Amino acid sequence: MNKQYRKETICIQSGWQPKNGEPRVLPICQSTTFKYESSEQMGRLFDLEESGYFYSRLQNPTNDCVAAKICELEGGEAAMLTSSGQAACYYAVFNICEAGDHVVLSSTVYGGTFNLITCTMKKMGVECTIVDPDASIQELAEAFRPNTKCVFAETIANPALVVLDIEKFAKAAHDHQVPLIVDNTFATPINCNPIKWGADIVIHSTTKYMDGHAMALGGCIVDSGNFDWSAYPDKFPGLCTPDESYHGIIYTEKFGRAAYLTKATTQLMRDLGSMQSPQNAFLLNVGLETLPLRMERHCYNAQKVAEYLEGHEKVAWVNYPGLKSCKYYETAQKYMPKGTCGVISFGLKGGREAASKMMDLLELAAIVTHVADARTSVLHPASHTHRQMNEEQLKEAGVAPDLIRFSVGIEHIDDIIADLEQALSKI
């Protein structure tokens, strides 16, 4: 694709490039396997001596077209799709970590990610130090160890809505010779490109705004290609020393800027198999085509809802980066000047009990686990997505007991506010 195209055009035109007589719309390659004329050619594929498709657990043409579109939107070198956002989180970290290694983790990441890294990966021998995203560069430096392999954070935290100072975290990571991995799910590449600000790996739960219709689970990992793994061979042996499972290939030598992503595809996907289905990739691509339009409406509606709630007598507090009263307003203006996301958090003066009652009274907004799609939805994180956390962990994650996560959809703004008004009037 022409790199000068704007994101609205990339969302429509990038990825699938049909040739003469081919389908205009991205085809679904619903096949587990691919035919070749010679045994020798198939052998070269398995030796990574030649590129091509041979089994959809590793790569599939439909998936690769969609991954290429997301990669271009993020300004990356290479990308891969996974079966879910959680799979993307796991692969992104595990691709460079093993037993005995260490991760620096922002305290406000999504509860599922927090649990993945602090509990599940701990059982695999990967340790973690939790840091406040508002910590100073000096405080961040104290979290690193000789065995630290990466820093993990979110551009907009779910559900605390902390806006990450990407440059600060990138500097801390690079000062300690490790990459910064950033989950950009809430902002999407329409509103923020972390690679531009120093992030090395960007991940997404494509289940959210990218799909946009709550139809298809999925995740994506985008490699900037900028981190020089070969400069630290002792720290990243998986990329810089021979992989005996592929006849001694050294990823950094053979694949250069695509080393990290190639290893994740050919090694982790081969062995763990969390591949996105071609059907889901097709649905994701349909969602991507309208992503800029939807994000504009999500942000517009969310701003109006946040302003309404901020002025309501029964509302104790409102957190939305688009409000000037938000402590992250200036940071959001720096990294996301066109808007942040459609998610708002707020609390009621009646506390947790009032929050539960109000949610039950909503008619248009649905109580669902999901967030960030076309339909307005609501959730109480302390009782739902973050219920595995104790009180101290909830506090570190910025999840107050009364916090309501309100995901503003793309319905007419007057109808969304009217639904809130009728519910609030009854408590």
C-alpha positions in Angstrom: 0.0 0.0 0.0 0.9 3.6 -0.5 2.4 4.7 2.8 1.0 8.2 2.2 -2.6 7.0 2.5 -4.5 8.2 5.5 -5.9 5.7 8.0 -9.5 6.0 6.7 -8.2 4.8 3.3 -5.9 2.1 4.8 -8.9 0.6 6.7 -10.7 0.2 3.4 -8.0 -0.5 0.9 -5.1 -2.2 2.7 -4.5 -5.9 3.3 -6.2 -7.8 0.5 -5.0 -6.5 -2.9 -7.0 -8.5 -5.6 -5.5 -9.1 -9.0 -7.3 -9.1 -12.3 -10.4 -11.3 -12.0 -10.0 -12.0 -8.3 -12.7 -11.3 -5.7 -13.0 -7.7 -4.7 -13.8 -8.7 -1.1 -11.3 -10.6 1.0 -11.9 -14.3 0.5 -12.2 -16.7 3.5 -9.6 -19.4 3.0 -11.4 -22.0 5.1 -8.8 -24.7 4.7 -6.6 -26.3 7.3 -4.0 -27.3 4.7 -2.4 -26.3 1.4 -1.3 -28.4 -1.6 2.2 -28.5 -3.1 3.6 -30.2 -6.2 6.8 -31.5 -4.6 8.0 -33.0 -1.4 11.1 -30.8 -1.7 9.2 -27.6 -1.7 7.1 -28.6 1.3 10.4 -29.4 3.1 11.7 -25.9 2.4 8.6 -24.4 4.0 9.1 -26.5 7.2 12.8 -25.4 7.3 11.7 -21.7 6.9 13.8 -21.5 3.7 10.8 -20.4 1.7 7.7 -18.5 2.6 4.3 -19.9 1.9 1.2 -21.6 3.5 1.1 -25.2 4.5 -1.0 -25.4 7.7 -3.5 -22.8 9.1 -2.3 -23.2 12.6 0.8 -21.2 11.6 -0.4 -19.0 8.8 -3.5 -18.5 6.7 -3.9 -16.1 3.7 -7.1 -14.5 5.1 -5.5 -13.9 8.4 -2.3 -12.5 6.9 -4.2 -9.9 4.9 -6.0 -8.6 8.0 -2.8 -8.7 10.0 -1.1 -6.6 7.3 -3.8 -4.0 7.5 -3.5 -3.6 11.3 0.3 -3.6 10.9 0.1 -0.7 8.4 -2.4 1.2 10.7 0.1 0.9 13.6 3.2 1.7 11.5 4.8 -1.6 12.3 7.1 -4.1 10.5 5.1 -7.3 10.9 2.0 -8.5 12.6 0.1 -11.7 13.4 -3.4 -12.5 14.5 -4.3 -14.7 17.6 -7.5 -16.3 18.8 -8.1 -13.7 21.5 -6.7 -10.6 23.1 -5.5 -12.7 26.0 -3.6 -15.0 23.6 -1.9 -11.9 22.1 -0.9 -10.7 25.6 0.6 -14.2 26.5 2.4 -14.7 23.2 3.8 -11.1 23.3 5.4 -11.7 26.7 6.2 -15.4 26.5 8.0 -14.9 23.1 10.9 -13.4 25.0 10.4 -14.7 28.6 11.0 -18.1 30.1 11.4 -19.6 33.6 13.7 -17.4 35.7 12.8 -14.2 33.9 11.1 -11.0 35.1 8.5 -8.5 33.8 7.7 -5.0 34.9 3.9 -4.5 34.8 1.8 -1.4 35.0 -0.7 -1.8 37.9 -3.7 -0.6 36.0 -3.8 -3.2 33.2 -6.9 -5.1 32.5 -7.8 -7.6 35.2 -7.4 -10.6 32.9 -3.9 -9.5 31.9 -3.0 -8.8 35.5 -4.0 -12.3 36.4 -2.2 -13.8 33.4 1.1 -12.3 34.3 1.0 -12.2 38.1 -0.5 -15.6 38.6 -0.5 -18.0 35.6 2.9 -17.0 34.3 4.3 -17.0 37.8 3.5 -20.7 37.9 5.7 -21.0 34.8 8.6 -19.3 36.6 8.2 -15.8 35.3 8.2 -13.2 38.0 6.7 -9.7 38.0 7.1 -6.4 39.6 4.0 -4.1 39.6 4.5 -0.4 39.1 2.3 2.7 39.3 1.8 4.1 35.7 2.2 7.6 37.3 5.6 6.7 38.8 8.5 8.9 38.0 11.3 7.7 35.8 13.5 7.2 38.9 10.8 5.1 40.6 10.3 3.0 37.5 14.1 2.3 37.3 13.9 0.7 40.8 11.5 -2.0 39.4 14.1 -3.4 37.0 16.3 -6.4 37.7 19.1 -8.0 35.7 16.7 -10.7 34.5 13.9 -8.2 33.4 12.9 -9.0 29.8 10.1 -6.5 29.1 7.8 -3.7 30.3 4.0 -4.2 29.8 1.4 -1.4 29.9 -1.8 -0.1 28.3 -2.2 3.1 26.4 -5.6 3.6 28.1 -6.1 1.3 31.1 -9.2 -0.8 31.3 -11.2 0.2 33.3 -9.2 2.8 35.3 -8.7 5.0 32.1 -5.2 5.9 33.1 -3.5 7.4 30.0 0.0 6.1 29.7 3.0 8.4 29.3 4.4 6.2 26.6 7.6 8.1 26.2 8.4 7.9 29.9 7.8 4.1 29.9 9.7 3.6 26.6 12.7 5.5 28.1 12.6 3.4 31.3 12.5 0.2 29.2 15.2 1.2 26.8 17.5 2.5 29.5 17.4 -1.1 30.9 17.8 -2.7 27.4 14.3 -4.2 27.2 11.3 -3.6 24.9 8.1 -1.8 25.9 5.0 -3.8 25.1 1.8 -1.7 24.9 -1.8 -2.9 24.7 -3.5 -0.3 22.5 -7.0 -1.9 22.5 -9.0 1.1 23.8 -7.3 3.8 21.8 -7.0 1.8 18.6 -4.5 2.8 15.9 -7.0 5.4 14.8 -6.5 7.5 17.9 -3.0 6.5 19.0 0.1 4.9 17.5 2.4 3.8 20.4 5.3 2.9 18.1 5.5 6.6 17.1 6.3 7.4 20.8 8.8 4.6 21.4 6.8 1.4 22.0 8.4 -1.7 20.5 5.5 -4.2 20.5 1.8 -3.2 20.2 -1.0 -5.7 21.0 -4.8 -5.5 20.6 -7.8 -7.4 21.6 -9.4 -7.1 18.2 -12.6 -8.4 19.9 -13.3 -4.8 21.0 -13.4 -1.7 18.8 -11.6 -3.3 15.8 -14.4 -5.9 15.3 -16.9 -3.4 16.8 -19.9 -5.6 16.7 -19.2 -8.2 19.5 -19.2 -11.0 16.9 -15.7 -12.4 16.8 -13.0 -13.0 19.4 -9.5 -12.2 18.3 -6.1 -10.6 19.1 -3.2 -9.1 17.2 0.5 -8.5 17.9 2.3 -5.8 15.9 6.2 -5.7 15.9 7.7 -2.3 15.3 10.9 -4.0 14.1 12.8 -1.2 15.9 14.2 -3.1 19.0 17.7 -4.4 18.3 17.5 -7.8 19.9 21.0 -8.7 18.6 22.5 -5.9 20.7 21.7 -8.0 23.8 22.2 -11.7 22.8 22.7 -12.8 26.4 19.3 -11.2 27.4 17.4 -12.6 24.5 18.8 -16.0 23.6 15.6 -17.2 22.1 16.0 -14.8 19.3 19.8 -14.6 19.1 21.0 -18.2 19.5 20.2 -21.3 17.3 16.6 -22.7 17.6 17.2 -26.5 17.5 13.5 -27.1 16.7 14.2 -25.4 13.3 17.6 -26.9 12.5 19.6 -24.2 14.3 18.0 -21.1 12.7 19.0 -17.8 14.5 16.0 -15.5 14.1 17.8 -12.2 14.3 20.3 -13.3 11.6 17.8 -14.8 9.2 14.8 -12.5 9.6 16.3 -9.2 10.7 13.6 -6.7 11.7 10.9 -9.4 11.5 12.8 -11.8 13.9 10.4 -11.3 16.9 7.2 -11.8 14.9 8.7 -14.7 12.9 9.6 -16.5 16.1 6.1 -16.0 17.6 4.5 -17.3 14.5 6.7 -20.3 13.7 7.5 -21.4 17.3 4.7 -20.3 19.7 1.8 -20.7 17.2 3.3 -24.0 16.1 3.5 -25.3 19.7 0.5 -23.6 21.4 -1.9 -23.1 18.5 -3.9 -20.0 19.5 -4.7 -19.1 15.9 -7.5 -16.9 14.9 -10.0 -18.6 12.6 -10.3 -17.4 9.0 -14.0 -16.7 9.6 -13.2 -14.5 12.5 -10.5 -12.7 10.6 -13.0 -12.0 7.8 -15.5 -10.5 10.3 -12.6 -8.5 11.8 -11.8 -7.1 8.4 -15.4 -6.0 7.9 -15.2 -4.2 11.2 -11.9 -2.5 10.4 -13.4 -0.9 7.3 -15.6 1.3 9.5 -13.3 1.7 12.5 -12.5 5.4 11.8 -16.2 6.3 11.5 -17.1 4.4 14.6 -14.3 5.8 16.8 -15.3 9.3 15.9 -18.9 8.6 17.0 -17.8 6.7 20.1 -15.6 9.6 21.2 -18.2 12.2 20.5 -20.9 10.3 22.4 -18.6 9.5 25.3 -17.6 13.2 25.6 -21.3 14.2 25.8 -22.1 11.5 28.3 -19.1 12.4 30.5 -20.1 16.1 30.5 -23.7 15.1 31.4 -22.6 12.8 34.3 -20.1 15.4 35.6 -23.0 17.8 36.1 -25.4 15.4 37.7 -26.3 15.8 41.4 -26.3 12.1 42.1 -22.9 11.4 40.5 -19.9 11.5 42.9 -17.1 11.5 40.4 -16.5 11.0 36.6 -13.2 9.9 35.0 -12.9 10.4 31.2 -9.7 11.7 29.6 -11.6 14.1 27.4 -12.7 16.1 30.4 -10.5 19.0 31.4 -11.0 17.9 35.1 -9.4 14.6 34.4 -5.8 14.3 35.7 -4.8 12.6 32.4 -6.4 15.3 30.1 -3.0 16.8 29.1 -1.4 13.4 28.6 -4.3 12.4 26.4 -4.0 15.6 24.4 -0.4 14.8 23.7 -0.8 11.2 22.6 -4.4 11.2 21.4 -5.4 14.7 20.2 -8.3 13.4 18.1 -9.9 11.5 21.0 -9.4 8.6 23.3 -12.1 6.0 23.5 -15.8 5.5 24.2 -15.4 4.2 27.7 -16.2 6.2 30.8 -15.8 5.3 34.5 -17.9 7.0 37.2 -19.3 6.5 40.7 -22.5 7.5 42.4 -22.9 9.3 45.8 -24.9 6.2 47.0 -21.8 4.0 46.6 -21.7 0.4 45.5 -25.3 -0.3 46.3 -26.6 2.6 44.3 -24.3 1.6 41.4 -25.8 -1.9 41.3 -29.4 -0.5 41.4 -28.8 2.0 38.7 -27.3 -0.6 36.4 -30.3 -2.8 36.8 -32.6 0.1 35.9 -30.9 0.8 32.6 -33.0 -0.1 29.5 -30.9 0.7 26.5 -27.5 -0.1 28.0 -27.0 -3.8 28.7 -25.1 -5.4 31.5 -22.5 -7.5 29.7 -18.9 -8.6 30.2 -18.0 -7.1 26.8 -16.8 -3.6 26.2 -16.1 -1.3 23.2 -18.6 -2.3 20.6 -21.4 -0.5 18.8 -23.9 -1.1 21.6 -23.8 0.8 24.8 -23.0 -1.5 27.7 -22.2 -1.3 31.4 -20.3 -3.3 34.0 -19.2 -3.2 37.6 -15.5 -4.3 37.4 -15.0 -5.0 41.1 -17.9 -7.5 41.0 -17.2 -8.8 37.5 -14.0 -8.5 35.4 -11.7 -7.8 38.4 -13.4 -9.9 41.1 -10.3 -12.1 41.4 -8.4 -9.2 42.8 -8.2 -8.4 46.5 -8.9 -4.9 47.9 -5.3 -3.9 47.8 -4.9 -5.1 44.2 -8.1 -3.3 43.2 -6.7 -0.1 44.7 -3.5 -0.5 42.8 -5.4 -1.1 39.6 -7.4 2.1 40.1 -10.7 0.2 40.5 -12.8 1.7 43.2 -15.5 -0.4 44.8 -18.2 2.0 43.3 -16.6 2.2 39.8 -19.1 1.8 37.0 -17.6 1.1 33.6 -19.9 2.6 31.0 -19.0 1.8 27.4 -20.7 4.3 25.2 -22.0 3.0 21.9 -22.8 4.6 18.6 -26.6 5.0 19.2 -28.1 8.5 19.1 -26.6 10.5 22.0 -30.0 11.8 23.2 -31.2 8.2 23.6 -28.1 7.2 25.6 -28.4 10.2 28.0 -32.2 9.7 28.3 -31.5 6.1 29.5 -29.1 7.3 32.1 -31.5 10.0 33.2 -34.4 7.6 33.8 -32.2 5.2 35.7 -30.6 7.9 37.9 -34.0 9.4 38.7 -35.1 6.2 40.4 -32.3 5.8 42.9 
